[in-house]
Amino acid sequence: MRQLLRICSIGITWLLVSSAAFAACVEDRRPLVVGDNVVQLRAYTCGLGDQLDGPQVRVEIHRLSDVAASIILAKQSSEVLARVVGSATLIDNEVSKVYTDLLRQFGETVGGVLGTTTVEAGGSGGTGSIFDRKRQDPFRVLGAPGVYPAMEEIDALRRKIIPPGLKYFYAIDCFDDRSNVDTGVCQKYNSKPEMHFWRNMRPDDIANYVRRVADYNRRYKPDGWYDLIGVVPPALKLATHVTGNQWPEDFMIIEGTYEGHGEAFVFSYQPRMFMLDIVIIENGSGVPIEINDILGNRVSNTRLRNANSSSSGPANLAQPLGIAAGKLDPGVKVLVPLKIYLGPNRYVSKTFRYRQEASQVYGRIGANGYQGNIRGYGAPSFRSYAYGPEIVIGGLLVNGVPLNLPNRSANYLELTMSEEVGSCPYLLWQSPDGDWVRHGQILDEAPSKEREYTDARSFEGFKFRFRIEEREPEAAYIDQVELVITLDDGQTMTLSPDNPRLVARDGEYLRLIWGQAVDISFALPEDIRKDRVVESRFTATGYYRRYSSPTAQGGSVP
């Protein structure tokens, strides 16, 4: 009898949802102060009755950048993130489980200081940015870029030949004369355009990665360069995993520039930006409410697909999906993941941004003295993709009443780490389980030898294995590193590294170019136990230099 009543109840609920008129949800705006701007976030306010003080629900849909998504799925907090989404309880579902599994298999651990946060409202709500200096606990993110050993392309370019399939573009930085900031509207540029070479990646680029690394190392090791590691990086394994047997032509590119100082061409791969669409549901009234279900539909195709086609969803968005948040007290919020979104790489988007101005440069100098595929001028174009399960939300079932969400649109929240902004070498430290944790950038105020200085980073307890990496189109010059430890009795002690080239500040620099790294270890004296160390302070002395334009080989760009 109980089972029969339950079946009848479900049938009645479905009948109400599919046939009754939806309660009114009105598109609203929530003002959010972001830096010097006020961003009007798109939101929805839904009333459940005629009384002004009756039950009310507020709904917001956000698209989270990779860092913001990872922090939320790790169930950590961020001061800036809390200002935007508040304190919301995560409702785990099939979408969050797939994203979390990708982080587990292919993620890279990061930790350090949160950097620039950009909030962009859905529709015409505006944008704004703020900077946060709060230190973040380690978490994992997807899609770190890296150097690609494109030996065939490098060999051809050294002979001033653009090989078939390789294209080129003149990247331009546009600045406001007063603020010296890239405004996004290029009226004129005050720096030399850089010649960038690029092509779409193919599955065989990953299949042949280890072989090409071996060739790369044989070629450059005699010159004293550090080896690339002959293991397929997690970001490339991730790309193979999500594309399966249907690698789209525009999914990723490899992109190269000339290293400058007479060195070599360096190519990098630029992974897709993994993002997460979410919905936040808040009890905006003074009485408890019951979130019985989310209404909408599930996309049946969970493979990699065009995001624009999948996000529109099936025509019927009134189906109960079996996602109940339960009772919400006044002011309480819940967060439900909806979709994994793969957008274009932000570095690539910036590099190929000013296409009209770049075409003017191309019209003046053409291929800049190169032969071969000189007609291959142009910029890449990218579609956006979705991957995995997807929930297309159409409304809510609250206190048994269906609510329709009109004109659904997501606010975009980009939360980055400071290490991903600008230039300079990266510092990593090794955790007890062997995982390498990114800790932000060092020597960021030394873009030339004249501005060389000693930078320091402090860690709780004893940290003794570090790595300095170059992940930007630049060369780092490290003269000396040290580890200053503080013991439990207040005594300090300076430890020297295991690398003899980094022991003394003698002007004999260890050079790292784009994609290279050096591991550094420190050892305690035999009479000092690890548990006596209360703080480890890593210091590095040196500077970095950005790569110059490849046009230096063939004459300056007028």
N, C-alpha and C positions, 0 to 999 in steps of 0.2 A: 504494500500500500504506500509506504514511504517513497519507494522508488518511483511509483506511478505519480505521486504528488510532485516529486522533483522534476520528472519529465514534463508534467503539465506546466510547472512554474517556468521552466526554461522556454517552453513553447509560447507561453503568454508573454514573457519578456521579449522574445524575438518578434512576436506579433506587434507589440507596442512600438518597438524600435522601427520596424519596417513599415508600419502603417500610420502611426500617430505623427502629428506635426511636431517638428523639432522646436524646442524652446529657443528663445532668442539669444544669440551671441553677437555682440557688437564689437567691431574692430576698434581697438583702443590704442593709446600711446602711453608708454611709461618713460618719463624723463630720467636720464642717467647722466650724471656729471662725469665726464671722462677728460681729464686734463683741463684744458681751457675751453672745451666744447661741452655742450649739452646734447646728448644723442637721444633721440626719441625712438625707443625700442617699440617695435610692433608687438602688440599684445591683443588678447581677446577677453572681454568681460561678459560673463554669462549669468543671467539672473534666473532663478528657479521659481519665482512667484511674482505677484503684483506688488508686494510690500517692499519698500525701499530697504528695510532692515532684514529682509529675508535671506535665504541661502544664496551665496554668490561664489562663482568660480572664476579664477583668472588663469589664462593659458598663454604660454609663450613657447615659440618654436625657435631653437637655436641651432646653428651649425658651428661645431667646435673644431678648432684647429687641432693638430696632432698632439701638441703639448697639453692643451686644455682637456682633450678627451682622455689622455693617458692618466692625468691627475685624478679625474673623476672616477674612472674605472678602477684605479688603485685605491679609491675611497680615501684619498688624501684631501687636504684643504689648501686653499690659496687665498690670501687676503684680497687680491684683485678679483679672482674668480668669484669669491663670495659676494663681492659688490654687484656682480652682474646677475648671477643665478641664485644667490642666497644660499641658505643651508637646506639642501634638498636631499631626501632619501632616495638612493638609487634603487629602482625596481629592475632587477636583473631579468633578462629575457634572452631569446635566441640571438639577437643582434649583439648584445654585450658579450655573450659567451664566445661568439666567433671572433670579435675584435680582441678580447682578452687572450684567446688562444693564439692569434697572430702575434701579439706582444710577447707571449711566452716563447714561441718558436723562433721569431725573427727580430725581436726587439733588442734595442741597445740601451743599457742603463745609463741614465744621466742624473746629475744632481748638481746643485749650485744655486745661483741667484736668478730669479725670474727677471726677464727683461721687459721689452716693450710689449704692451698689451693694446691691441687695436679692437675696437668694437664698432661694427657697422650694422646699422639697423636695416631690417627688411623694408623694402619699398623705398621711400624717400626720407628716411629718418636721420641721415647724416652719419658721419664717422668721427671718431676721436681716439686719441692714444694717450696712455699714461705709462710711467716707468715705475717699477716696483723693485726694491732692493731686499726683499725678504728672502732668506735662504730656504730652499725647498729640499725636502727629503728625497733620496734617490727614487726614481721610477723609470719605466721603460717606454721608449718611443720607437716608431717605425720609420724606416726609409732614410738612413744617413747616406749622404753622397760619398763618393770616393774616386780615386784615380783609376782610369781604365787603360790597360797597356795596349793601346791601338797602334801596334808596331807598323802595320801596313800603311796606315795613314801618315804616321810620323816620318817613315822613310821617304814617302812621296813628297811630303811638304818640305822636307829638307832639301829636295832637289828642285824646289819652287814649282812643283806640279800638284794641282788639285786633282786627286784621283776620282774616277767615276763613282757617283753615289754620295760624295762628300760635297756639302754646300757651304756657303760662307755668308757672313752678315757683318755689318759695321755697328757695333754696340756704342751707344752714346750716353753720356751722363749729362743731364740737363739741370742747371742750378738757377735758383733765384739770386740775383746779384747781391742783394742786401743780406739775406740769411745764409747763403751758400748751401741751401737745402734743396734736394730734388723735389720739386713741387708737383710732378705728375703732368704738368702742362709745359711742353718743350717749346719755348719761344726762341731760345738760342742756347748753345752749349759752349763751355769754356774749357773743355779738355779734349785731347786728341781722341778720335774714335778708335776703338779697338777692333781688329779683324778677328772674328770668331768663326771657327770651322765646326760644322756639326753634321750629324746624320742620325736617322732613326736607328735605335737598337734593334737587334734581331735575336731570336732564341739561340742561334749559334754563337753569338757573342758571349753568352754565359757558358755554353757548353765548352767553348775553347778558352775560357778565362785562365785556367791554371797553366795551359801550354803557353799562352801569350805572356803570362807573368814570368815564366822561366826564361823566355826569350828576352823580355825587358830587363830582367836582372843580369843576364849574361852581358847584355849590351852596355849597361851603365855601372855595374859593380866595379870594373877596372878604374872608373873615374872617381871612386871613393863615395859613390852614392849609396844610400841604404836600400836594402832589398824591399820590394813589395812582398807581402805575405802570399804564398801560393795556395790560398784557400778561398773558395768562392765566398764573398762577403754576404752577411745576412740580408742586406737590401736586395741583392741580386737573386738570392734564393727566394725571397718574398715575392719578387716580380714573377719568377717562374711558377710559384705556387698559385698565385691569384689568377694568372692568365691561362694556366693549363695548356691546352693544345690550340688556343685561339689568340695568340699574341697579336694585339692590334698594332698597326704600323706606327701610330702616333703615341704609343704607350710611354716610351722613354726615349731619350736621346743621349748620345755621347757628344761632348762639346769640348773643343780645344782652343788654346791660345798659345802664343809664344812666350816662353818663360822669361825672356829678357836676359840681359848680361851675357849674350852669346851662348846660352845654355842649350835649350831644346824646346820642342813643342810638348805640351802636357795636355792630355785628354782626361776628362772626368765623366762619370755617369751621374745623372740627376734623377733620382727616383720620384715617383708620384707622391703627392702630399695626401696622407691618409687623414680623413676627418670623420666626424660623427655627428649625425643629425639627432637631436633629442627634442622631447617635449617636456615642459615643466608645468605641472598642474598645482595650483595653490588654492587653498580655502581662503577666499577674500572676504568672508563674512564673520560675524560674531557668534555663529552657532556651528556645531559639528556638522559635517556632511559625509556622505558615503559615496566613494567612487566605485560604482558597481562594475564598470567595464570601459574599455576603449573601443570606439566604433570606427570601422574602416575596412581595410582589407590587407591581405598579405600577398606580396609579389611571389609568384610561383617559381620564377627563374632566379636561382641563387648564384649562378655563375657570373663572371665578369660581364657587364652589360653597359650600354649607353645610359648614363644617369638621367638624361632628359626624358628618355622614353619610359624608364621604370618609375620615375618619381610621380608621373601623372597618375599612375595606378589604374585599377579597374574602375569602371563607371560607378558601380555600387559601393559606396563608402559608408554604409549603414549597418554592416554586419558586426555583431559583438565578437571580439577577438579573444575573450577569455583572459584579459589582462586587468585584474582588479587591484586597486590600490588600497581598498578598505576604508576605514574611518579616518577622516582628517579633522583634527581639531583646528580652531581658528588660527590662521597664519601659517599652518603647516604646508610644506611643499613636497612633492614627489617628482622624480625625474625618470623618464622612460626613454631608452634608446630606440631610434627608429630606423636608421640606415647608415651603412658605411659608405662614405663618399670619397672618391679618389680624384682630387683636383690636380691641375698642372703644378709643377714644381715652382715655388716662388722665386728662386734664383733665376730659373729659365725665363719666367715671365718678365722679370726685371731686365734681364740681359737683352731680350728682343722686344723691348717696350716701344721705343721711338722709331717706328718703321718709316714714317714719311721722311724724317730727317736723315735716316740711314740711307734711304733711296737717293737722296740728294748727293750724299757722299759717293755712293756707287756711280751715279751719273757723271761725276767728275773724274774719278780715278779707275773705275772698272774693277778689275781683279788685282790691281796694285802690283803688277809685274809677274803674277803667277801665270802658269800655262795649265793645260789640261781642261778640266771641267769649269771653264771660266763663265759659262752660262748658268752655273748652279748657284746664282745669287738668290737669296730669299730667307725668310724666317719660318720656323716651324709653326704649325697650327695644332692645337690640341682640343680634343673632346674631353668631357668629364665622364667618369665612369662610376658605377656602383658595384658593390661586391657583397655576396652573402645574403642572409635573410633581410627582408625589408618590410616595414610596417608603414602602410599609407594611412595616415590618420584622417578621419572625416568628422569625428565628434567624440562625445563622451556620454556615458550613461551615469547620471548623478542622481542619487536618491530615487532611482527608478525612472528618471526623466531623461530622454535623449536630448543632447545639445549638439547643434551643428556648428562647425567652425568654417566660416566663409573665407575665401581667398587666402588660403594658407600660404604663408611666406616665412622664411627663416631669417632671423638676425644672425649675422656672422660674428663670431668671437674668435679672434686670433690671439693666442697667448703664447709667446715665444720665450726661449731662454736667452739670457744675455750673451751666451757663448755663440749664438747663431746670428748675432748682429755685428756687422762690420768685419774687421780683419784681425789677425794676430794668431799665434799658436794656441793649441788646446792643451789643457792639463787633465790627465786622468790618474786615478789611483786604483790600486787593486784591492778588492775586498777579500775577506778571509776565504770565501768560497771560490775565489779565482776570477770573479767577474770584474771587468774593467768599468769604472764609474767615471763619466765625464764630469768635470768640476768647473767648467767655464774656461775662459781664456786668460792668458797671461801676456805680459809685455804689450798690452793693448795701447799704451801711450808712447810706443817707440817705433814709429813707422820709418825710421832711418837711423843710421849709425850715429849721427849727431845727437839723437835723442835717446840713446842707450841708457838704461837704468836697471836697478834691481827690484824685481817684483816679488811679492810674498803671498802665500796662502796658508791658512792655519787649519788644522784638523784636530778633532778630539782623539785622545789616545795615541797609540803608536802606529803610524802609517809609514811603511818602509819601501814599498814598490810603487814607482810612478812612471808615467809615460808622457812624453811631449809629442804631439802630432801636428802636422801641417795639413789642414783641411781646406785651405783657401788658396786662390791663385797668387801665391807669394812664396818667398823664401825666408826662413827663420834662421837667425845666427845666434847660437847659444854659447856664451863664453864660460860661464860657471854656474853650478848649482850646489846648494847646501841644504842640510836638514838640521834645524835647531830644535832640540827637544827640551821640554820642561818636565822635571821630575816632581814627585809628590812632596818633596821637601823644599821646593822652590828653586833648586839648582838647575842651571841651564847647561847644555852641552851641544857643541857643533859637530855634526857627522859629515864625513866626505863621501861622495858617490863612488860606485864601483867602476864608473867609466873614467879612465885617467885623463881624457881630453876635457873633462868638465870639472876637474878638481881645483884648478887655479884660475884666477882672473888674469890671463896673460895675453889676451888678444888673439889666441889661436882658437878660432870659432869652430864649433860643430854646426854644419849647415844642414838644414832640412828643407827640401823643396816639397811642393804640393804632392800629398799622398804618402810622404815618408814620416817615420816615427823613430824615436829612440827610447828604450826602456832604461830606467835608472833605479838602482837599489841602494839601500843604506843598511849597515849592520850596527847593532848595539855592541858596546864593550861587553866582554864575557861576564863581568861582575854586575851588570845592570839587567834586571828583569823587565820584560815588556809591560807588566801590569803597573810598574812604577812610573811610566810615562803618561802624563796627563794631557800633554799637547805636543803636536808635531807641526813645525813651521817650515814649509818648503819655500826656498828662495831660488830665483833664477835671474841671471844677468844676461842681457842681450838686446836684440832688436829684430825687426823684420822689415822686408821691403816687398811691396806689391810688384807683380810682374808688369813689365813695360809692354806697350803695344807691339804686336807682331809687325806692324808697319815699319818698325825701325829697320827691319831687314831690307825692305824694298823702298825706303824713302818715306818721309813723313807725309801724313795726310793733310792736304791744304785746307 
